[in-house]
């Protein structure tokens, strides 16, 4: 399997399985201050994925929905701390 095929398969897996699961359970991120580094990396990865040109409109919408759900669930302190 070529690199391009692997990237497309990974995008499909993330957008069809992982991100919808995380979006539906985003309320668990509200009290997850102990995992701030993990949440920061997840936010950064999802943002980078949203800029990927090979995503379909549906995949882009899934990533967008996840980013909105995550940023609504985490506290403002978390977002400010990661920006510094």
C-alpha positions as CSV (number, residue, x, y, z in Angstrom):
1,X,0.0,0.0,0.0
2,X,1.4,3.4,-1.0
3,X,1.8,6.4,1.3
4,X,-1.1,8.1,-0.4
5,X,-3.4,5.1,0.1
6,X,-2.4,4.8,3.7
7,X,-3.1,8.5,4.4
8,X,-6.5,8.2,2.7
9,X,-7.3,5.1,4.8
10,X,-6.2,6.8,8.0
11,X,-8.4,9.9,7.1
12,X,-11.4,7.6,6.5
13,X,-10.8,5.8,9.8
14,X,-10.4,8.9,11.8
15,X,-13.4,10.7,10.3
16,X,-15.7,7.6,10.3
17,X,-14.9,6.1,13.6
18,X,-12.6,8.0,16.0
19,X,-13.8,11.6,15.7
20,X,-17.6,10.8,15.8
21,X,-17.0,8.8,19.0
22,X,-15.0,11.6,20.6
23,X,-17.6,14.2,19.5
24,X,-20.5,12.2,21.0
25,X,-18.6,11.8,24.3
26,X,-17.0,15.3,24.4
27,X,-18.8,16.0,27.7
28,X,-16.1,13.8,29.4
29,X,-13.5,16.5,28.5
30,X,-15.1,19.0,30.9
31,X,-13.2,17.7,33.9
32,X,-10.1,16.4,32.2
33,X,-7.6,19.0,33.4
34,X,-5.3,16.2,34.4
35,X,-4.9,15.3,30.7
36,X,-4.3,18.7,29.4
37,X,-1.3,17.7,27.3
38,X,-3.3,14.9,25.7
39,X,-6.1,17.3,24.9
40,X,-3.7,19.9,23.6
41,X,-2.2,17.4,21.2
42,X,-5.6,16.1,20.2
43,X,-6.8,19.7,19.4
44,X,-3.6,20.4,17.5
45,X,-3.9,17.1,15.5
46,X,-7.6,17.7,14.6
47,X,-6.8,21.3,13.5
48,X,-4.0,20.0,11.3
49,X,-6.3,17.4,9.9
50,X,-8.9,20.0,9.1
51,X,-6.4,21.7,6.8
52,X,-5.8,18.5,4.8
53,X,-6.7,19.0,1.2
54,X,-7.6,15.3,0.6
55,X,-10.6,15.4,2.9
56,X,-14.1,15.2,1.5
57,X,-16.8,17.7,2.5
58,X,-18.3,15.1,4.9
59,X,-14.9,14.4,6.5
60,X,-14.2,18.1,6.8
61,X,-17.6,18.5,8.5
62,X,-16.8,15.7,11.0
63,X,-13.5,17.3,11.9
64,X,-15.2,20.7,12.3
65,X,-17.9,19.2,14.5
66,X,-15.3,17.6,16.7
67,X,-13.3,20.8,17.0
68,X,-16.5,22.7,18.0
69,X,-17.5,20.0,20.6
70,X,-14.0,19.9,22.1
71,X,-13.6,23.6,22.4
72,X,-17.1,23.9,23.9
73,X,-16.3,21.2,26.5
74,X,-12.9,22.3,27.8
75,X,-12.5,25.2,30.2
76,X,-11.2,28.6,29.1
77,X,-8.2,28.1,31.4
78,X,-7.1,25.1,29.3
79,X,-7.4,27.0,26.1
80,X,-5.5,30.0,27.4
81,X,-2.8,27.7,28.9
82,X,-2.2,25.9,25.7
83,X,-1.9,29.2,23.8
84,X,1.0,30.4,25.9
